Amino acid sequence: MDVTSAASKTALMVCAYRARASKWKQPLFVDPWADAIAGEEGHAIAKALDPRFPPMELWLALRVAYLDRLVSTAVDRLDIRQVVILGAGYDTRAARLPRAGVQFFEVDHPATQAAKRDKLATLAGYPVDSAIYASCNFEREDPIERLIASGFSTREPALVVWEGVVPYLTEAAVRATATRLATALDPRSLVAFDFVGKRFATGQSLSEQDRETRGFVGELGEPIQYGTDDPLPLLSECGFRWVRVLDFNELALEMVGDYQRDRLFRFQHIALAAPTTPTAQWP
Ligand SMILES: C[S@@+](CC[C@H](N)C(=O)[O-])C[C@H]1O[C@@H](n2cnc3c(N)ncnc32)[C@H](O)[C@@H]1O
């Protein structure tokens, strides 16, 4: 995404999936604002993606639920007082998971952030002050600088959630951002992000559904640019000294109780990375 471009459509799309997953009989989470934020446009985009990638709703629900759990662990068990949502889109964690003394920071591309703030202002009851908003284009700006200017402290640990963003960036932007996170954050911090495989990112997946999904988001104006089958080399070069990778099939097994190979989760993972070995156990 370029700084002059419009607000993210993929952010609206995943918001619609959050709204749908919130209505499950046994939801993994409930986002009471997602439906109104997604609106007709978000739901229409999600509906158009459905036939191309049928497991999208489940995949998104697992991603949101796992990262919610990470936020709860950070603030309730590990006493982390700063939660940073990078590339926040229409994320509502600041409103859904507030805790006394915990500051949420939302960092996003200026176009998307402006659109989000306009939408939030029309939502009755949404606590707009639950986050501090900082704009940043990861392709050319330093998120740490933007965060510090907004009151963030690099002398206190933080949980950084970078959800649904890395695939849309160039490798240069992923490297620059990861390097700043690894070297500037308090060493007790943790960064979590999801990523897609290299074949998926380059349009060389053997699965037609994967290729159609990639084409679809590209047509929304946000081409998939970066993928990797192993983020450890890049993360170690950027300065991280502890990395773990989770598989969405493992999350599905744990959270919804089954494994289905044809869900095509094999190219998508979540990475956890820290500047030093954490003393506490991350879920
Ligand atoms: C698929 S949305 C994910 C939104 C949100 N994290 C979620 O999961 O609901 C992609 C997000 O990445 C952000 N993004 C894409 N390119 C960016 C860039 N160069 N700089 C900053 N943010 C960017 C978009 O603004 C958008 O909010």
The ligand as a Gaussian input file, in Angstrom:
#p B3LYP/6-31G(d) Opt

LIG

0 1
 C       -5.878000      -7.292000       6.255000
 S       -5.791000      -5.723000       7.028000
 C       -5.570000      -6.267000       8.714000
 C       -6.148000      -5.315000       9.690000
 C       -6.145000      -5.766000      11.145000
 N       -4.820000      -5.991000      11.638000
 C       -6.994000      -7.004000      11.331000
 O       -6.444000      -8.110000      11.372000
 O       -8.220000      -6.859000      11.447000
 C       -4.217000      -5.097000       6.554000
 C       -3.777000      -3.875000       7.330000
 O       -2.420000      -3.572000       6.968000
 C       -2.271000      -2.186000       6.853000
 N       -1.148000      -1.883000       5.947000
 C       -0.910000      -2.393000       4.726000
 N        0.194000      -1.818000       4.188000
 C        0.653000      -0.937000       5.111000
 C        1.745000      -0.036000       5.150000
 N        2.582000       0.080000       4.134000
 N        1.915000       0.712000       6.260000
 C        1.061000       0.611000       7.302000
 N        0.004000      -0.238000       7.330000
 C       -0.199000      -0.981000       6.235000
 C       -3.586000      -1.709000       6.281000
 O       -3.786000      -0.331000       6.504000
 C       -4.570000      -2.609000       7.047000
 O       -4.973000      -2.007000       8.239000

